[in-house]
Amino acid sequence: MTFQTYSLFVLSIIMVCFGRVENRLNLLQLQDDIDKLKADFNASRSDVSDGRPIFTEGLSNWTERNEKRIILSQIVSMYLKILENTDKSKAHIRNISEELYTLKESLSDGSKKMEYLKDLTKLQMNDLKIQRKAVNELFSVLQKLGDTTSSHKRKRSQFQRQCKC
């Protein structure tokens, strides 16, 4: 998959998942802008096609809409970081940046959830106070996990009863 196709694919997924595809013309304009961005980054070099995709490969592991919102909010932020140090006087860069900022605003809840996940990884689990607090919350966490698991099983069994496969 070329960088151009890859970029359009990721941007299309983001836009479709969050209702930002107003019309096909907008996506076609972005395709032209991405082509120009590809030229700016010299993205047709052979080393670009080496290895696995950066973003799209992992997206298939995220199945729920809310899960995708979390990961896509981070992907949008990463694209914005890439564009931070580019020439903003170029219309195609401004167009792509504006669309990404609009998407980022619509994904703000995903960003907050991702920040919470990052904060969790920073917890010092060898700190005795944190361990005590965590142990105090263990039953509540297990209850929530049980509620989530039983709800999922119930949905699956309801589907199986409805399905005439």
Wavefront OBJ file of the C-alpha trace (Angstrom):
o trace
v 0.000 0.000 0.000
v 1.475 3.357 -0.999
v 1.776 6.205 1.476
v -0.902 8.090 -0.453
v -3.375 5.220 -0.352
v -2.467 4.464 3.238
v -2.980 8.058 4.387
v -6.284 8.362 2.589
v -7.386 5.019 4.023
v -6.640 6.067 7.616
v -8.234 9.479 7.139
v -11.278 7.854 5.512
v -11.693 5.458 8.441
v -11.507 8.352 10.866
v -14.004 10.429 8.914
v -16.462 7.596 8.311
v -16.377 6.412 11.925
v -17.254 9.841 13.188
v -19.677 11.069 10.567
v -17.387 13.647 9.007
v -17.922 12.520 5.428
v -20.335 15.149 4.193
v -19.737 14.393 0.567
v -17.349 12.629 -1.724
v -15.932 15.900 -3.045
v -14.395 16.690 0.349
v -12.585 13.350 0.355
v -11.423 13.903 -3.217
v -10.029 17.309 -2.216
v -8.205 15.653 0.664
v -6.820 13.068 -1.768
v -5.275 15.879 -3.822
v -3.930 17.515 -0.665
v -2.462 14.206 0.511
v -0.805 13.746 -2.891
v 0.880 17.125 -2.414
v 1.840 16.238 1.152
v 3.305 12.989 -0.118
v 5.496 14.981 -2.501
v 6.528 17.321 0.335
v 7.663 14.356 2.421
v 9.184 12.473 -0.529
v 6.976 9.579 0.584
v 7.409 7.557 -2.585
v 10.878 6.400 -1.524
v 11.346 2.655 -1.384
v 11.907 2.579 2.387
v 8.313 3.715 2.966
v 6.907 0.434 1.704
v 9.241 -1.647 3.913
v 7.681 -3.365 6.892
v 4.192 -3.116 8.285
v 1.752 -0.201 8.335
v 2.056 2.208 11.229
v -1.600 2.820 12.119
v -3.997 0.687 10.102
v -2.756 -2.742 11.139
v -3.698 -2.251 14.770
v -7.108 -0.754 14.004
v -8.548 -4.171 13.204
v -8.022 -5.181 16.841
v -10.363 -2.408 17.995
v -13.929 -3.482 17.302
v -16.180 -1.316 19.457
v -16.980 2.236 18.341
v -15.788 3.719 21.641
v -12.556 1.740 21.461
v -11.936 3.064 17.963
v -12.620 6.611 19.158
v -9.828 6.235 21.689
v -7.237 4.929 19.259
v -8.289 7.213 16.403
v -8.063 10.260 18.651
v -4.422 9.373 19.224
v -3.796 8.766 15.521
v -5.263 12.184 14.669
v -3.008 13.766 17.306
v 0.004 12.037 15.768
v -0.848 13.357 12.305
v -1.165 16.844 13.779
v 2.291 16.450 15.350
v 3.682 15.476 11.953
v 2.177 18.626 10.439
v 3.342 20.953 13.263
v 6.704 21.626 11.661
v 5.549 21.887 8.068
v 5.122 24.978 5.927
v 1.683 26.314 6.929
v 1.705 28.726 3.999
v 0.891 25.800 1.688
v -2.852 25.484 1.117
v -2.841 21.673 1.130
v -1.182 21.568 4.552
v -3.677 24.091 5.932
v -6.601 22.073 4.496
v -5.390 18.783 5.965
v -4.591 20.437 9.317
v -8.012 22.080 9.513
v -9.769 18.791 8.807
v -7.647 17.005 11.400
v -8.315 19.699 14.024
v -12.048 19.390 13.342
v -11.792 15.630 13.749
v -9.789 16.033 16.934
v -12.526 18.219 18.420
v -15.120 15.565 17.637
v -12.893 12.947 19.302
v -12.221 14.877 22.498
v -13.837 12.200 24.672
v -11.494 9.615 23.151
v -8.522 11.820 23.996
v -9.648 12.106 27.603
v -9.997 8.337 27.857
v -6.555 7.864 26.352
v -5.077 10.306 28.872
v -6.666 8.261 31.653
v -5.052 5.102 30.239
v -1.683 6.855 30.110
v -2.124 7.990 33.714
v -2.835 4.398 34.743
v 0.472 3.239 33.260
v 2.293 5.892 35.296
v 1.000 4.617 38.641
v 3.822 3.425 40.878
v 2.550 -0.045 41.697
v 5.420 -0.652 44.133
v 4.196 2.306 46.260
v 2.556 0.866 49.402
v -0.125 3.591 49.564
v -1.171 2.924 45.961
v -1.215 -0.812 46.645
v -3.486 -0.274 49.665
v -5.868 1.911 47.705
v -5.926 -0.604 44.860
v -6.687 -3.475 47.247
v -9.543 -1.417 48.745
v -11.017 -1.002 45.252
v -10.497 -4.614 44.136
v -14.002 -5.876 44.947
v -15.606 -2.902 43.194
v -13.402 -3.412 40.114
v -14.285 -7.120 40.010
v -17.979 -6.246 40.316
v -17.741 -3.860 37.364
v -15.839 -6.455 35.380
v -18.507 -9.046 36.200
v -21.261 -6.649 35.116
v -19.468 -5.971 31.844
v -18.807 -9.661 31.173
v -22.348 -10.808 31.992
v -23.819 -8.002 29.889
v -21.649 -9.082 26.954
v -22.657 -12.737 27.386
v -26.335 -11.739 27.599
v -26.096 -9.739 24.357
v -24.375 -12.637 22.622
v -26.966 -15.196 23.773
v -29.824 -12.871 22.749
v -28.262 -12.569 19.315
v -27.864 -16.327 19.006
v -31.555 -16.827 19.861
v -32.596 -14.240 17.260
v -30.283 -15.556 14.568
v -31.900 -18.107 12.287
v -28.551 -19.373 10.984
l 1 2 3 4 5 6 7 8 9 10 11 12 13 14 15 16 17 18 19 20 21 22 23 24 25 26 27 28 29 30 31 32 33 34 35 36 37 38 39 40 41 42 43 44 45 46 47 48 49 50 51 52 53 54 55 56 57 58 59 60 61 62 63 64 65 66 67 68 69 70 71 72 73 74 75 76 77 78 79 80 81 82 83 84 85 86 87 88 89 90 91 92 93 94 95 96 97 98 99 100 101 102 103 104 105 106 107 108 109 110 111 112 113 114 115 116 117 118 119 120 121 122 123 124 125 126 127 128 129 130 131 132 133 134 135 136 137 138 139 140 141 142 143 144 145 146 147 148 149 150 151 152 153 154 155 156 157 158 159 160 161 162 163 164 165
